[in-house]
Amino acid sequence: MSWSTELREEASERELTLRSEAAAQMAVLATFDPRGYRDDQGRLALRALATPVHCAGAAQAATREQVRWMLREPERVSVLARIIREQGLAGLSQVRQAARTSDETPLQCALDAVVLGQRRPLETLTAAELSAALQVRRWLSNAAALAQRSSDLDLGPSAEEIQGRLARLDLIAPIDALLQHGCLGRDVELNRLRQWREDGPSFGAFDAFGVMLLHGIGGMGKSTLLARFIRDLYDATERGASLGWAYIDFDRLPFRDGSTAAVLDEVLRQVGTQFPELRRMIDGYTEQARHADQERGLESFDMWDLDKERTFRVGEVLKAIADRSPSPRIEPFVLVLDTFEELERKRDRFDRPLTYPLIETLRAMSSHVPHLRVVISGRSLPNPDLLAVRDEHVVLVDALPEEAAARLLEVFVGDRRPELLPLPRDLE
């Protein structure tokens, strides 16, 4: 037998395998137990088209693992494309209903959502489920394109919509981490923040109306209080409200050097996540800022220089948020600056405080965006020469009242009681 004849026979055998019932079932199963394919057709498909993967078995104990198999992506797309070309999504549904029992993984649920029509709103999906949906979207969109059926198949939300939802969950994740034990005993402080945002004038002097100061020693729950405040804003946007916010923690690495430009760029990133329709505008501004930074060069860089162009661009984006609101009332944009004491400790190469350029930048921005509201939280109040804030806009986050402290202790300890250790003999 000649070499070319062997190649043709191998290609023919592979094509037959791709068209087999076993391959079709494997294509609609995210992962599967290879022991379910012990016949000749199944073993051939396993050997030629599939690969083993390690995953936690749905029916196994959480501490155990089992080997599962999955179809390699090129082969999966090829098989899916054949079924879609011949029968559309209805064909995939028929194959799925006849397939052997699958693992109940996020990837399988995402596949079933399209194939069996079991879709759920993106807003109800977890990050793991959204990641799985993105992978399934790639499989099916590639298969539909290969089958030349892209225009007449409903594959659900686009990749951009799924990625946008994932970005929103990533944005709120650090806030939810701060709230893992709830926010107890801070109703008074929380209501003051809410009233300041909701009832304060939409236009007014930055120092007089636009800033709220939170201060208190470490461990009093300032960040948790702010997280509750921000989560309420996020929940309102989930219900359709056009509210904008940004959260900067100066204890995080990107902002520890006190760069005002880094803060402004992060504000743009967070706004772009919340308002995808402004993404093109923001990307254009970000690219312009990057070119300007490169042209200016590091030697001439001075953190005290007010970046007027960058400030103007951020202001334009914040005004665009207000313009898109259907409400006649202009909703404030809230910028939260947490762990502000970290920035107050920083000095530039000329021993000048780095709080000044940031506050001056925000003050300048407020002249273009009067609805800007800034919450500054730290262990102590900022230098009064830097900000002249009204007394009613200063909140001391002090020790919890006794009842609230007891409830918080119950959250952490539950029914457990600490064991009493015996006193040292010299203290008995």
C-alpha positions as CSV (number, residue, x, y, z in Angstrom):
1,M,0.0,0.0,0.0
2,S,1.4,3.4,-1.0
3,W,2.0,6.3,1.4
4,S,-0.7,8.4,-0.4
5,T,-3.2,5.6,-0.2
6,E,-2.6,5.3,3.6
7,L,-3.1,9.0,4.0
8,R,-6.4,8.8,2.1
9,E,-7.6,5.9,4.2
10,E,-6.6,7.7,7.5
11,A,-8.5,10.8,6.3
12,S,-11.5,8.7,5.4
13,E,-11.5,7.0,8.8
14,R,-11.2,10.3,10.6
15,E,-14.1,11.7,8.6
16,L,-16.2,8.7,9.5
17,T,-15.3,9.1,13.2
18,L,-16.2,12.8,13.1
19,R,-19.6,11.8,11.7
20,S,-20.2,9.1,14.3
21,E,-22.9,9.2,16.9
22,A,-20.2,9.0,19.7
23,A,-18.5,12.1,18.4
24,A,-21.8,14.0,18.1
25,Q,-22.6,13.1,21.8
26,M,-19.1,14.1,22.9
27,A,-19.5,17.4,21.1
28,V,-22.6,18.4,23.2
29,L,-21.0,17.3,26.5
30,A,-18.5,19.6,28.1
31,T,-16.8,16.7,29.8
32,F,-17.7,13.0,30.0
33,D,-16.8,9.7,31.6
34,P,-14.8,7.7,29.1
35,R,-16.2,4.5,30.6
36,G,-19.4,5.3,28.8
37,Y,-17.8,4.8,25.4
38,R,-16.5,1.2,25.5
39,D,-17.8,0.1,22.1
40,D,-15.6,0.2,19.0
41,Q,-17.0,3.5,17.8
42,G,-16.6,5.1,21.2
43,R,-13.0,3.9,21.7
44,L,-12.1,5.1,18.2
45,A,-13.6,8.6,18.9
46,L,-11.8,8.8,22.2
47,R,-8.5,7.9,20.7
48,A,-8.8,10.2,17.6
49,L,-10.8,13.2,18.9
50,A,-10.7,13.5,22.7
51,T,-8.3,14.3,25.5
52,P,-8.3,13.6,29.2
53,V,-8.8,16.5,31.7
54,H,-8.8,16.6,35.5
55,C,-11.9,18.0,37.1
56,A,-13.9,17.5,40.2
57,G,-16.6,14.9,39.6
58,A,-20.1,16.2,40.2
59,A,-21.2,13.0,41.9
60,Q,-18.0,12.4,43.8
61,A,-17.0,13.6,47.3
62,A,-15.6,17.0,47.3
63,T,-12.2,15.7,48.4
64,R,-11.9,13.3,45.5
65,E,-11.0,13.8,41.9
66,Q,-11.7,11.7,38.8
67,V,-10.4,11.9,35.3
68,R,-12.9,13.2,32.7
69,W,-12.4,13.5,29.0
70,M,-13.5,16.2,26.6
71,L,-13.4,16.7,22.8
72,R,-10.5,18.8,21.6
73,E,-11.7,22.2,20.5
74,P,-11.0,21.9,16.7
75,E,-12.8,18.6,16.6
76,R,-15.7,19.8,18.7
77,V,-16.2,22.8,16.4
78,S,-16.1,20.6,13.3
79,V,-18.7,18.2,14.7
80,L,-20.9,21.0,15.9
81,A,-20.7,22.7,12.5
82,R,-21.8,19.5,10.7
83,I,-24.8,19.1,12.9
84,I,-25.7,22.8,12.7
85,R,-25.3,22.7,8.9
86,E,-27.6,19.7,8.5
87,Q,-30.2,20.3,11.3
88,G,-29.6,23.6,13.0
89,L,-29.8,24.0,16.8
90,A,-32.7,21.6,16.8
91,G,-30.2,18.9,15.8
92,L,-27.9,19.7,18.7
93,S,-30.9,19.5,21.0
94,Q,-31.8,16.1,19.8
95,V,-28.2,14.8,20.2
96,R,-28.0,16.3,23.7
97,Q,-31.2,14.7,24.9
98,A,-29.9,11.3,23.7
99,A,-26.4,11.8,25.2
100,R,-25.3,9.9,28.2
101,T,-25.5,11.5,31.6
102,S,-23.2,14.6,31.8
103,D,-21.3,16.3,34.6
104,E,-23.2,19.3,36.1
105,T,-20.4,21.8,35.6
106,P,-20.7,25.5,34.7
107,L,-19.4,24.6,31.3
108,Q,-22.1,22.0,30.7
109,C,-24.8,24.3,32.0
110,A,-23.6,27.0,29.6
111,L,-23.7,24.5,26.7
112,D,-27.2,23.3,27.7
113,A,-28.4,26.9,28.0
114,V,-28.0,27.3,24.2
115,V,-28.5,23.8,23.0
116,L,-31.6,23.0,25.1
117,G,-32.9,26.6,25.4
118,Q,-32.3,26.8,29.2
119,R,-30.9,30.3,29.2
120,R,-30.8,32.5,32.2
121,P,-30.3,36.3,32.3
122,L,-26.7,37.3,32.4
123,E,-27.4,39.2,35.6
124,T,-28.1,36.0,37.4
125,L,-24.9,34.2,36.5
126,T,-21.7,33.9,38.6
127,A,-18.3,34.7,37.3
128,A,-17.5,31.0,36.8
129,E,-20.8,30.6,34.8
130,L,-20.0,33.7,32.7
131,S,-16.5,32.4,31.9
132,A,-18.1,29.1,30.8
133,A,-20.7,30.9,28.7
134,L,-17.9,32.8,27.0
135,Q,-16.1,29.6,26.1
136,V,-19.3,28.0,24.8
137,R,-20.1,31.1,22.8
138,R,-16.7,30.8,21.1
139,W,-17.3,27.1,20.3
140,L,-20.8,27.7,18.8
141,S,-20.0,30.9,17.0
142,N,-17.0,29.3,15.3
143,A,-19.2,26.2,14.4
144,A,-22.0,28.4,13.0
145,A,-19.5,30.3,10.9
146,L,-18.0,27.1,9.6
147,A,-21.5,25.9,8.8
148,Q,-22.3,29.2,7.2
149,R,-25.3,29.6,9.5
150,S,-24.2,32.6,11.6
151,S,-27.0,34.9,10.4
152,D,-29.9,32.6,11.2
153,L,-28.9,31.1,14.6
154,D,-29.7,32.7,17.9
155,L,-26.7,31.9,20.1
156,G,-27.8,34.3,22.9
157,P,-25.7,37.2,24.4
158,S,-22.7,38.3,22.4
159,A,-19.2,37.8,23.6
160,E,-19.0,41.5,24.3
161,E,-22.1,41.4,26.5
162,I,-20.7,38.4,28.4
163,Q,-17.3,40.1,28.9
164,G,-19.0,43.3,30.0
165,R,-20.9,41.4,32.6
166,L,-17.7,39.7,33.8
167,A,-16.0,43.1,34.1
168,R,-18.8,44.4,36.3
169,L,-18.5,41.4,38.6
170,D,-14.7,42.0,38.7
171,L,-15.3,45.6,39.6
172,I,-17.6,44.9,42.5
173,A,-15.6,41.9,43.8
174,P,-13.2,43.9,46.1
175,I,-16.3,45.6,47.5
176,D,-18.1,42.4,48.2
177,A,-14.9,41.0,49.8
178,L,-15.1,43.9,52.4
179,L,-18.7,43.0,53.0
180,Q,-18.3,39.3,53.6
181,H,-19.3,39.7,57.3
182,G,-21.9,42.4,56.6
183,C,-21.9,46.0,57.8
184,L,-23.4,46.1,61.3
185,G,-24.0,49.1,63.6
186,R,-23.2,51.8,61.1
187,D,-26.7,52.9,60.1
188,V,-26.2,56.5,61.3
189,E,-23.0,57.0,59.4
190,L,-24.4,55.2,56.3
191,N,-27.5,57.4,56.3
192,R,-25.4,60.5,56.5
193,L,-23.5,59.4,53.4
194,R,-26.7,58.6,51.6
195,Q,-28.3,61.9,52.5
196,W,-25.2,63.9,51.5
197,R,-25.2,62.2,48.0
198,E,-29.0,62.3,47.4
199,D,-30.0,65.6,49.0
200,G,-27.0,67.7,48.5
201,P,-27.1,70.4,45.8
202,S,-26.1,69.3,42.4
203,F,-24.1,72.5,41.9
204,G,-21.9,74.1,44.5
205,A,-18.4,74.9,45.8
206,F,-16.3,71.7,45.9
207,D,-15.1,72.2,49.5
208,A,-18.4,73.3,50.8
209,F,-20.6,70.6,49.3
210,G,-18.6,68.2,47.2
211,V,-16.4,66.4,49.9
212,M,-17.3,64.1,52.7
213,L,-14.6,63.2,55.2
214,L,-14.5,59.9,57.1
215,H,-11.9,59.4,59.8
216,G,-11.2,57.0,62.7
217,I,-8.5,54.8,64.0
218,G,-7.7,51.6,62.1
219,G,-10.1,48.6,62.5
220,M,-13.2,50.7,63.1
221,G,-14.9,49.6,59.9
222,K,-14.4,52.6,57.6
223,S,-13.7,50.6,54.5
224,T,-16.6,48.3,55.3
225,L,-18.9,51.3,55.7
226,L,-17.7,52.6,52.3
227,A,-18.2,49.2,50.8
228,R,-21.8,49.2,51.9
229,F,-22.3,52.7,50.5
230,I,-20.9,51.7,47.1
231,R,-22.7,48.4,47.0
232,D,-26.0,50.3,47.4
233,L,-25.0,52.4,44.3
234,Y,-24.1,49.3,42.4
235,D,-27.4,47.6,43.3
236,A,-29.3,50.7,42.1
237,T,-27.5,50.5,38.7
238,E,-28.4,46.8,38.5
239,R,-32.0,47.9,38.7
240,G,-31.5,50.4,35.9
241,A,-30.5,53.6,37.6
242,S,-27.9,55.8,35.8
243,L,-25.4,56.2,38.7
244,G,-21.7,56.4,38.4
245,W,-19.0,55.7,41.0
246,A,-15.3,54.8,41.4
247,Y,-13.4,53.4,44.3
248,I,-9.7,54.0,44.8
249,D,-7.8,52.3,47.7
250,F,-4.4,53.9,48.2
251,D,-3.2,50.8,50.0
252,R,-3.3,49.0,46.6
253,L,-0.1,48.7,44.6
254,P,-1.1,50.8,41.5
255,F,-1.8,53.8,43.6
256,R,0.8,53.7,46.3
257,D,3.1,56.0,44.4
258,G,0.5,58.8,44.7
259,S,0.2,59.3,40.9
260,T,-2.8,61.5,40.2
261,A,-2.7,60.3,36.6
262,A,-3.0,56.7,37.8
263,V,-6.1,57.7,39.8
264,L,-7.7,59.4,36.9
265,D,-7.0,56.5,34.5
266,E,-8.5,54.1,37.0
267,V,-11.6,56.3,37.3
268,L,-12.0,56.0,33.5
269,R,-11.5,52.3,33.6
270,Q,-14.2,51.8,36.2
271,V,-16.6,54.1,34.4
272,G,-16.0,52.2,31.1
273,T,-17.0,49.0,32.9
274,Q,-20.2,50.6,34.3
275,F,-21.1,52.3,31.0
276,P,-20.1,50.2,28.0
277,E,-21.7,52.8,25.7
278,L,-18.9,55.2,26.7
279,R,-16.2,52.7,26.1
280,R,-15.2,54.0,22.7
281,M,-15.0,57.6,24.0
282,I,-12.9,56.4,27.0
283,D,-10.6,54.3,24.9
284,G,-9.9,57.3,22.7
285,Y,-9.1,59.5,25.7
286,T,-6.9,56.8,27.2
287,E,-4.9,56.5,24.0
288,Q,-4.4,60.2,23.8
289,A,-3.2,60.3,27.4
290,R,-0.7,57.5,26.7
291,H,0.8,59.3,23.7
292,A,1.0,62.6,25.7
293,D,2.8,60.7,28.5
294,Q,5.3,59.3,26.0
295,E,5.9,62.6,24.4
296,R,6.4,64.4,27.7
297,G,9.0,61.8,28.9
298,L,10.0,60.8,32.3
299,E,12.6,63.5,32.8
300,S,10.1,66.3,32.7
301,F,7.5,64.4,34.8
302,D,6.5,66.1,38.0
303,M,3.6,64.8,40.1
304,W,2.8,68.3,41.1
305,D,2.0,69.3,37.6
306,L,-1.7,69.4,37.1
307,D,-2.5,67.3,34.1
308,K,-5.1,69.7,32.7
309,E,-5.7,67.7,29.5
310,R,-6.3,64.4,31.4
311,T,-8.5,66.2,34.0
312,F,-10.6,67.7,31.2
313,R,-11.1,64.3,29.5
314,V,-12.2,62.7,32.7
315,G,-14.6,65.6,33.3
316,E,-16.0,65.1,29.8
317,V,-16.7,61.5,30.5
318,L,-18.4,62.3,33.8
319,K,-20.6,64.9,32.1
320,A,-21.5,62.3,29.5
321,I,-22.9,60.1,32.3
322,A,-25.1,62.9,33.5
323,D,-26.3,63.7,29.9
324,R,-27.5,60.1,29.3
325,S,-29.7,60.1,32.4
326,P,-33.4,60.2,31.6
327,S,-34.0,61.9,34.9
328,P,-34.2,65.8,35.0
329,R,-32.2,65.6,38.2
330,I,-28.4,65.3,37.7
331,E,-27.2,62.3,39.7
332,P,-23.9,63.0,41.5
333,F,-20.8,60.9,40.4
334,V,-19.2,59.5,43.6
335,L,-15.5,59.1,43.9
336,V,-14.3,57.2,47.0
337,L,-10.7,57.6,48.1
338,D,-10.0,55.0,50.8
339,T,-6.9,54.6,53.0
340,F,-6.1,58.3,52.3
341,E,-3.4,58.2,55.1
342,E,-1.2,56.2,52.7
343,L,-1.2,59.1,50.3
344,E,-0.6,61.6,53.0
345,R,2.7,59.9,53.9
346,K,4.0,60.2,50.4
347,R,6.4,63.0,49.3
348,D,7.8,63.7,45.9
349,R,11.5,64.2,45.1
350,F,11.2,67.8,46.3
351,D,9.6,66.7,49.6
352,R,6.2,68.0,48.7
353,P,3.0,66.2,49.8
354,L,1.3,64.3,47.0
355,T,-2.1,65.0,48.4
356,Y,-2.0,68.5,47.0
357,P,-1.9,67.7,43.2
358,L,-4.8,65.2,43.6
359,I,-7.0,67.5,45.5
360,E,-6.3,70.4,43.2
361,T,-7.0,68.2,40.2
362,L,-10.4,67.2,41.7
363,R,-11.1,70.8,42.6
364,A,-10.4,71.9,39.1
365,M,-12.5,69.1,37.7
366,S,-15.5,70.1,39.9
367,S,-15.6,73.4,38.1
368,H,-16.4,71.5,34.9
369,V,-18.4,68.7,36.6
370,P,-20.2,70.3,39.6
371,H,-22.0,67.1,40.4
372,L,-18.7,65.4,41.4
373,R,-18.8,64.1,44.9
374,V,-15.7,62.8,46.7
375,V,-15.5,60.7,49.9
376,I,-12.1,60.8,51.6
377,S,-11.5,58.2,54.3
378,G,-8.4,57.9,56.5
379,R,-7.2,57.5,60.0
380,S,-7.0,61.2,60.5
381,L,-8.4,64.3,58.8
382,P,-6.5,65.8,55.9
383,N,-4.6,69.0,56.4
384,P,-7.1,71.8,56.8
385,D,-5.0,74.0,54.6
386,L,-5.8,71.5,51.8
387,L,-9.6,71.2,52.3
388,A,-12.0,73.5,54.1
389,V,-14.9,71.1,54.7
390,R,-18.0,71.9,56.6
391,D,-18.4,70.3,60.0
392,E,-21.6,68.5,58.9
393,H,-19.5,66.8,56.2
394,V,-17.1,65.3,58.7
395,V,-17.9,61.8,60.0
396,L,-16.0,60.2,62.9
397,V,-16.2,56.4,62.6
398,D,-15.7,55.4,66.2
399,A,-16.2,52.2,68.3
400,L,-19.4,50.4,67.7
401,P,-22.2,50.7,70.3
402,E,-22.3,47.8,72.7
403,E,-25.3,46.1,71.1
404,A,-23.9,46.3,67.6
405,A,-20.5,45.1,68.7
406,A,-22.1,42.1,70.3
407,R,-23.9,41.3,67.1
408,L,-20.7,41.7,65.1
409,L,-19.0,39.3,67.5
410,E,-21.7,36.7,67.0
411,V,-21.1,36.9,63.2
412,F,-17.4,36.1,63.6
413,V,-17.7,33.6,66.5
414,G,-21.2,32.1,66.1
415,D,-22.0,29.7,68.9
416,R,-18.4,29.0,69.7
417,R,-17.2,30.1,73.1
418,P,-13.5,30.8,73.7
419,E,-11.9,28.4,76.2
420,L,-10.8,29.9,79.5
421,L,-7.1,29.5,80.1
422,P,-6.0,29.0,83.7
423,L,-4.3,32.0,85.3
424,P,-0.6,31.9,85.8
425,R,0.3,30.9,89.4
426,D,1.7,34.2,90.3
427,L,-1.6,35.9,89.5
428,E,-3.9,33.4,91.3
